[in-house]
Amino acid sequence: MSKASSIHEKLQQPTILSYIKDIPNLLSLSGLACTILAIYYAIEGIYALTMIGMVWAVAFDWADGLVARRLKGRTPTDAKFGGQLDVLIDIVSYGVTPAILLLSYGKFEPIFLIGAFIMVAAAAIRLSYFSTYGLAGGTKYTGLALDNNSLILVAIFLLEGSVSDEIFTTILYISGVSLAILNVSEIKTPKLSGNPRNVWLLGAYTLGITAIYSLKLI
């Protein structure tokens, strides 16, 4: 490549912040904002707000994919950037956040570091694997998709208060580690995102979870 061509290519390269204008990326960042709130309130021990943040992070994650597939005029580079952004946010939303939730509920006792590590490591391994090999076509995933972690955990957390703290802590620990194992397993699971019916179901689930946990704050 000539020096002139190299200079021209650099001049054509978009700025970093120019990608913020892309609507799917804005939705991804909105999901990240929900995740940051979930992490903050998990550390503070306000778990109702943590659950609301976690479920809305999933809703925005699904929304960015839906919009990206329907938005006209996006270039392959736009799609590649959005995909990379999505992966980086996913490890925070579905790996780090549940791990911090477990640590917080376990009063940050060292024994919970093991479960937290397994959860984050499984998310990192799964995302790295599919970043390398891609997702196979069809209606099935290999292993449990990471967004299911949050959807399942916010439902499990409804048990809090109905059993003792010791029992619920054990349930949360086992659930988190079990989900991590399923994330990297070879089982076939249905692909939920992208199906219009499932989108409506997620919308109803998100609003329902938000209402339930909002009432717990009153």
Salt bridges, closest charged atoms under 4 A:
ASP22 OD2 - ARG74 NH2 2.53
